[in-house]
C-alpha cells in the first residue's frame, strides 16, 4: 500500500498539522479522528487494514488529519465562545488548506467523502452540511450531532450555532439546502450496543428527512458497541458496498 506522511504549519490554526495519505487512486475519503486523537489514529486501530483491499484496488484514496478537540470541545476549562472560535479556525483549515491538498493529490476537483467515528462523525457531518459545495457525502459512524453536549453551559453565539448541525440544519434554505438535497452518499450508521447512542442518529436522520435531504440511517444491532470493531466493520461495509 502506498503511504505518504506530510504536514505543514497551518496559517489558519497557527500550528503544525499532520496528514497521511493511503493509496494511489480512487475517490477521496477524508477521515476525522475520534475524540482527541491524531492523524495516525485510524491506522493504529486497524481501520486502514480494513480498507486495504479497496485502497490497493484503486477504489478509494484515504486522507487522515489531526483533530483540534483538545483545544476546543474537549477542553472544559475553555470558554464556550473560545471553543467555537477554534472550531471556526479548524473549518478554515479544512476548506482552505486540506481540500486543495486533496484535490492536488488526486489531480482534480473530485467529490470528497468525509468520514469519522464518535466525535469524528460530528466533524464529518458538520463539514458536509456547512460546505456541500466542497464535499460529496459522508459516512458518520456512532455520532452525536448536538455539540452543546460538550459545552455544559447555556452560553450561545453565532459560531456555536453555525457549528451545531441539530440547530442550523433545520433552518437551511437556498443554495445550501439545494446542494444537500442533491447528495446521494450520506450515511448515518450506529450500533445499539454498549456506550452507543442510537437516539442521536435517529434524531438527526429525522432532521435531514424534514429538509428533504436524502440519506440512509443504518441501525446495527445490540451486538455492536461504541468501539473500534464496530467501526472497522462499518467502514469496510460502506466503502465496499455503498460507495
C-alpha positions, 0 to 999 in steps of 0.5 A: 500500500502506498503511504505518504506522511506530510504536514505543514504549519497551518496559517489558519490554526497557527500550528503544525498539522499532520496528514497521511495519505493511503493509496494511489487512486480512487475517490477521496475519503477524508477521515476525522479522528475520534475524540482527541486523537491524531492523524495516525489514529485510524491506522493504529486501530486497524481501520486502514487494514480494513480498507486495504483491499479497496485502497490497493484496488484503486477504489478509494484514496484515504486522507487522515488529519489531526483533530483540534478537540483538545483545544476546543470541545474537549477542553472544559476549562475553555470558554464556550465562545473560545471553543467555537472560535477554534472550531471556526479556525479548524473549518478554515483549515479544512476548506482552505488548506486540506481540500486543495491538498486533496484535490492536488493529490488526486489531480482534480476537483473530485467529490470528497467523502468525509468520514469519522467515528464518535466525535469524528462523525460530528466533524464529518457531518458538520463539514458536509452540511456547512460546505456541500459545495466542497464535499460529496457525502459522508459516512458518520459512524456512532455520532452525536450531532448536538455539540452543546453536549460538550459545552455544559453551559447555556452560553450561545453565539453565532459560531456555536450555532453555525457549528451545531448541525441539530440547530442550523440544519433545520433552518437551511434554505437556498443554495445550501439546502439545494446542494444537500438535497442533491447528495446521494452518499450520506450515511448515518450508521450506529450500533445499539450496543454498549456506550452507543447512542442510537437516539442521536442518529435517529434524531438527526436522520429525522432532521435531514428527512424534514429538509428533504435531504436524502440519506440512509440511517443504518441501525446495527444491532445490540451486538455492536458497541461504541468501539473500534470493531464496530467501526472497522466493520462499518467502514469496510461495509460502506466503502465496499458496498455503498460507495 
